[in-house]
Amino acid sequence: MGKIVLMQGNEACVEGAIAAGMRFYAGYPITPSTEIAERSALRLPQVGGKFIQMEDEIGSIACAIGASVAGVKAMTATSGPGFSLKQENLGYACLAEIPLVVVDVQRQGPSTGMATSPSQGDVMMARWGTHGDHPMITLSPSSVKECYDLVIRAFNLSEKYRTPVIFLMDEIVGHLREGMEITPEDEIEIVNRPTVLYPDPKRKPYQMKKGQLVPKMAPFGKGQRYNITGLIHDESGFPTNSNAEAEKLLHRLMHKISDNYEDIVQTEEVGMEDAEVAIFCYGGTMRAAMSAMEEARAKGIKCGIFRPVTIWPFPEKELRKAAGKLKKIIVAEHNYGQLLLEVQRVAGSMCEIEFVGKYNGSVITPEEILEKAVNSK
């Protein structure tokens, strides 16, 4: 059994990241993610890591990318306005295949919005925020315990597939404080990026065997010199204007995620065995959904919860399977209806879809969800 602690979601995120091997953090203070920077500044020197506060969010992600290129597991964290500023370099990390965890503790927006109020308004930006076709993995925790465990998974996926992973928290979970058990070190699975142990200077860094989707690359300073660029590149790492090479590269980048859907996508289902009505929710909204489900069950309504733990790629296979047995899905999220669009796309022809949304800086209540469930009886 692990140690029981009272911890905030933002603090648990840092502790989980360190357990995953994070030894470099670059960031800039912004509510409601600042505690992540503060705890990183305290804890990283204690484990032989480095913390640096940069001049802004652009410099923060650039610095974290540089640390990752050197072979160090790196993380940066921010909130909505800062997440917007990180998007260009996020695209760079996607194309250059640089492992990185980017935490976004969402707050009400747009623009500066309401800095201390909850929201889930960055969901679509977490998938399509940077320009061009690009792969993206996004995970969403719903508890303090999950902030710890799931950020470890974020690092593992980032390292395994050599890609940035977005850890999409929200103010509700980030500032939530609750008791949790820290997973013992010997029970934590740690994944490290595929690397060339004895690099050959003549080897092309992006050269792979047939069917291989993730390149093995040596960290800078380990014996192999190679070019890293944000331009479309060939196997040598140098820019190319070849249409064939562009198609080959982008096809591989997209398929290293889509071809590993089963390994990447994770969902949670509660009470779905006999459910006729399901609440679709994620992140901090799970709290209200659990209460609403329990009250609905007490009223004789067969209600369950479908939660995407992995938001991107969207868990359409799992949702389609669940929707086949349902009369109604109630989508509850703290925005104007961002994943509602995905639920309608996947399940709109199979059952009724209703929406409960909040975007004014307050939280969805169990009663607001329950009202939609009661009307289904």
C-alpha positions, 0 to 999 in steps of 0.5 A: 500500500502506498502513502496516503496524502492530502494533496491538490490536483496541481501538486499531484500532477507534479508528483506524478510527473517526477515519478514518471521521470520528469527532470526538467520544467520550464514555465511561466506563472498563470492562474490556475496552473501556477501551483504546478510551477511552484511545486516544480521549482521546489521538488525538481532540485530535490531529485536532481532536476532543473526548473526555469521560469521563462519570460513567457509561454512561448519561451517556456515550451521552446525551452522544454522542447530543447531539454527533451531533444537533449534526452531529458523528460520535460514538461510545461504547464499553463492555462488558456491564454498561455496555451494559445501562445504555445501552439506554434511550438507545439506543432514544431514538436509534432513534426520534429517528433519530440516527446513533451508533456504540455499541461493546460489547466483550463479556465473561463474564456475567451481571451483573459476571461475569468482567471479563477473560474472553471471551464472546459473551453480548450477541448478543440484547441487541444486537438486542432490548436496548432496549424496543419494536419498533425497527430495529437494525444490528449488526456483528461483527469477527473480526480487528484489521484488521477492527476498523479497516475494519468500524468505518468501515462501521459509521459509514457505515451509521449515517450513511446510515440515520440510526440507531445501529449496534452494533459488537459486539466480544468480549474475544478480538478487543479484546485481540488484537494483530497486524500489520495494514495501514492502509487508505490514506485515498484508498481509504476510502469515507466516507458522511455523513448526508443533511442539508438544506444550506439549511434552511427554518424552515417545513419539517417536519423529518421530512417526506419524499417518497413512497418516501423512508425516511430524513429529511434534517435540519439539525444543530442550530445550522445554521438550522433549529429542530426538536423531538426527542423520544423520544415517537411523533412526526409529521412536525413532530417533536412528540409525537402520540397518533395511532394512524395516525401511530404505525403510519406512523412505526414502519413506516418505521423498520423498513423503512428497514433491512429494505428495504435488506437487501442493502446492509446484510447482509454475510457471509464464506464460507470453503471453502464451494464443496464443503462438506458440513459448515459451521462457523457462527461470528463474532467471535473464534471465527473463529480456532478455526473456521479451525484446525478447518476446516483439520484437518477438510480434512486428514482428508478432511472437506469442511468450510467456514465461514459467518460473519455479519459483519452479525449483525443483520439476521440473514443468513437469505437467505445462510444458507438458500442455503448450508444447501441444500447441507449435511449439517450446520451446527456452531454455535460461539459463546461463549455458551449458544446465542444465534445457535443459535436463529436458525440452527435457525429458518432451517436446522433443517429443511434439515440437522442442527444441532449446537452447541459453546458456551463460557460459563465464561470460557475459549475454544472450542478447534479440537479441540472443533469438530473432534470435531463435524465428524469425527462427520459423516463 
